[in-house]
Amino acid sequence: METILVVDDDARVRGAVQEMLQTMGYIVLDTGNPQVALRLVEHLTIHLLLTDLVMPLLGGLELARRVAVLSPQTKVLLMSGSIVSDPTARRHPSIAKPFTPDELAERVRQVLAQPAPCR
């Protein structure tokens, strides 16, 4: 059973995404604080980081970069409510908000099925 860490500064989004993923059978951890997310990644096996791209304390790209250092096997899926124009962001799989449970399920399965990132 895979563990997914959901990081989003919007508690309603986190709660909805957590509920969707738990219904799909995943173990889900969530936080609105990227620093807490980094501590979780240091101490637990996280298969997928599902993070908002735009957050006030630490953006999703920087969080993904730091997670890659701490846990190279952790895959990343970015969530964004806006068009992703940063070329660095395009290197990571993404999903546009709002999304349906079916869209999320498909995207998460795709990302988890990919080989571990070479970093």
C-alpha positions in Angstrom: 0.0 0.0 0.0 1.5 3.3 -1.1 1.8 6.4 1.1 0.9 9.8 -0.4 1.9 13.1 1.3 -0.5 15.9 0.4 0.8 19.4 0.9 -1.5 22.4 0.3 -1.9 25.6 2.2 -5.7 25.4 1.7 -7.2 23.1 4.4 -10.4 22.5 2.3 -8.4 21.3 -0.7 -6.2 19.1 1.5 -9.2 17.5 3.2 -11.0 16.8 -0.1 -7.9 15.4 -1.7 -7.1 13.3 1.4 -10.7 11.9 1.3 -10.5 11.0 -2.4 -7.1 9.3 -2.0 -8.2 7.3 1.1 -11.3 6.1 -0.8 -8.9 4.8 -3.5 -7.0 2.8 -0.8 -3.9 4.9 -0.3 -2.4 5.8 3.1 -2.6 9.6 3.1 -0.7 12.1 5.2 -1.4 15.8 4.9 0.0 19.1 6.0 -0.3 22.8 5.1 3.2 23.4 6.1 6.1 22.5 3.8 8.6 22.4 6.7 6.4 19.7 8.3 6.3 17.9 5.0 10.1 17.8 4.9 10.3 16.3 8.4 7.8 13.6 7.4 9.8 12.8 4.3 12.9 12.5 6.5 11.4 10.0 8.8 8.8 8.0 6.8 8.6 6.2 3.4 6.6 8.5 1.2 5.9 7.1 -2.3 4.3 10.2 -3.7 4.4 13.9 -2.8 1.3 15.6 -4.1 1.9 19.3 -3.6 0.4 22.6 -4.5 2.6 24.5 -6.8 1.9 27.9 -5.2 2.2 28.2 -1.4 3.2 31.2 0.7 5.9 29.6 2.9 7.7 27.4 0.3 6.5 26.8 -3.2 5.9 23.3 -4.6 8.9 23.3 -6.9 11.3 24.1 -4.1 9.6 21.6 -1.8 10.0 19.0 -4.6 13.7 19.8 -5.0 14.3 19.4 -1.3 12.3 16.2 -1.1 14.4 14.8 -4.0 17.5 15.4 -1.9 16.0 13.7 1.2 14.2 10.9 -0.5 15.2 10.4 -4.2 12.7 7.5 -4.6 9.7 9.8 -3.8 7.8 10.7 -6.9 6.2 14.1 -7.3 2.9 15.3 -8.6 2.2 19.0 -8.7 -1.3 20.5 -8.3 -2.0 23.9 -9.7 -5.0 26.1 -10.1 -3.2 28.2 -12.8 -1.3 27.6 -16.0 2.2 26.3 -15.3 4.6 28.5 -17.2 7.8 27.7 -15.3 9.9 25.3 -17.4 11.2 23.7 -14.2 7.7 22.8 -13.2 7.0 21.2 -16.6 9.6 18.5 -15.7 7.2 17.2 -13.1 3.9 15.6 -13.7 1.0 17.9 -12.8 -2.8 18.0 -12.4 -4.9 21.1 -12.8 -7.3 22.1 -10.1 -10.1 21.6 -9.8 -10.0 17.9 -10.7 -12.5 15.0 -10.3 -11.8 11.9 -8.2 -11.4 9.9 -11.5 -8.9 12.4 -12.9 -6.9 12.3 -9.7 -7.0 8.5 -9.5 -5.7 8.2 -13.1 -2.9 10.7 -12.7 -1.8 9.2 -9.4 -1.7 5.7 -10.9 0.3 7.1 -13.8 2.9 8.8 -11.7 3.3 5.8 -9.2 3.7 3.4 -12.2 6.7 5.4 -13.5 10.2 4.2 -12.7 11.9 5.9 -9.8 13.3 9.2 -10.8 17.0 9.4 -11.7 18.4 12.4 -9.8 
